[in-house]
Amino acid sequence: MHLVDIPDLPYPPSSKQVVHHLAMASVIKDDDAVKTPKYFPPLLSKKFNITDVKQDALKWDKEWEVAIASSTAADVLKEMSCFLDDSCFTPDVMEFFHQDLRRLQNNVAKILHNLFDKGHFDTIWLLLNVKEKKRHINEGLKGACEARTLWGQDCRALCPEVTVSNLLTQGGKGFVDFLARVLESSESSLQPAFLPNSWWEQASNLPNPWREQIPAADVPPQRQVSQSTKLLFKVATINRNKFIGHFVLSSLFSVISDITNRSEGMKGVLHLMENTKGYVARALAQAKMTFRDKPLVCCENCTKTPEEIGQGVRFMVCSVCKVKLNFEKHYCSQSCQKQDWSLHKRACGKKPVSKGLSGTKGDSLWAFGDPTTEMLHNFDKESRQLTSLRDIGVNPCKGKRTPATERQAEMLEADQNVDYFLFTASGEAVHFVIDDPGAKMIFRINRGWVMTQVTSDTGVEAMGEYILKVMNGYPGLSRSIILKQLCEEHGAGTTKKITWLEKKSREHGESTFTSVKKLKMPVALVTAT
């Protein structure tokens, strides 16, 4: 660590001069497009031998992912404290940094509100293909690296959640969820608000790692080297959130530019949005969230995935099939490989034969992870066709259901003629039965999505909106009674989700299931529980 006070900011400058000069430079408006000051060399980028983001943003992102995975937050803060310690930051400088971040967050919140509330951004984003999504995320990363922050692209080391792989999960829902968290953080009453991250917060109260290593001759007479890094951590946290803010703005501007210019990658999405009812585009976008990003890896013998077995397992492939056929047949252990040999030996090295386990490469429907696909697999295995809509039942839950949801599932399985059970205030069961075949099929498929989830992130708002539309006012039922039941079954946030969809439906003049133009009213029967 080298701390000297020299005027005119030669390299290396003093820490206080850097901070003061950066603060003054930051007063310049964003429109002036000032590049990142060259005060701090890219220490972390050099240490990890990171590719320049302008040369290859995808490679840059992957290298940072590897670097962060091999480092602790303390390691990162130590490198960043090479030219700074807490004594560099006066109250005035800290106040300026806070206000500078708050201005950025206010801009981010305003734009996100407009895009989510009026621009249908989440639907447009989910409908884009993966290549276009990656391009927009890359533009966001480049913009964040060029923004004015203390450490330039090294700020990427502070943001482990900003990765292409994270943001593209669930068909791109990872990015929508990330934006929602940023919006919630930006609207916080705290001044400014920081997006939480448990990995980074581990470095919140560390001693100065350089204090005992600084030669006395290198410390200016008026300075005392701080023992703490609390203020430095706050400054780094501010820069972390500035990097995130600039990433959000840059990626959003990239998408907006494509919408405005009707770029080649955006034309298909805009055509769908403009030439169909809004609910159709939303339904397609919702369906894309259930798609898998890549095939599952399952053991050909025990059928378990790496996640089901646990950390540390390394799957093997049949080397003969790999060399001769370029075909991968996976096993979790030598024991499973031996057990499967009696079946595999007839095709080994001769034919690419797989059991076609659900979700794997051998499954033609591997991309689809929703309950409907499981239903189709089951019918195929039993060599029979779907003869009645009542066959669309309730699929197993991916976790433990709440008691209220478990009761609903058991009752639906016991009486497959009923589409949903509602309960009056006195506990009487109302059999909700839909007459219209089209609405019944959509409702049951949607119900399958909802009932397989521990917390219903997908589909509960559409199902709830339809139930309320038809059953609100039925003897013994009311809006508040139905919403209370749905919250008990599918989570406290259910009312908020349904209310949001009802608002969107009013704006577009269509409810989720009722563009099915002249939908018949369901038959509802009351029986005692």
Secondary structure, 3 states (H helix, E strand, C coil): CCCCCCCCCCCCCCHHHHHHHHHHHHCCCHHHCCCCCCCCCCHHHHHCCCCCCCCCHHHHHHHHHHHHHCCCHHHHHHHHCCCCCHHHCCHHHHHHHHHHHHHHHHHHHHHHHHHHHCCCHHHHHHHCCHHHHHHHHHHHHHHHHHCCCCCHHHHHHHCCCCCHHHHCHHHHHHHHHHHHHHHHHHCCCCCCCCCCCHHHHCCCCCECCCHHHCCHHHCCCCCCCCCECHHHHHHHHHHHHHHHHHHHHHHHHHHHHHHHHCCHHHHHHHHHHHHCCHHHHHHHHHHHCCECCCCCCCCCCCCCCHHHHCCCCCCEECHHHHHHHCCCCEECCHHHHHHHHHHHCCCCCCCCCCCCCCCCCCCCCCCECCHHHHHHHHHHHCCCCCCCHHHCCCCCCCCCCCHHHHHHHHHHHHCCCCCEEEECCCCCEEEEECCCHHHHHHHHHHHHHHHCCCCCCCCHHHHHHHHHHHHCCCCCCCHHHHHHHHHHHHCCCHHHHHHHHHHHHHHHCCCCCCCCCCCCCCEEEEECC
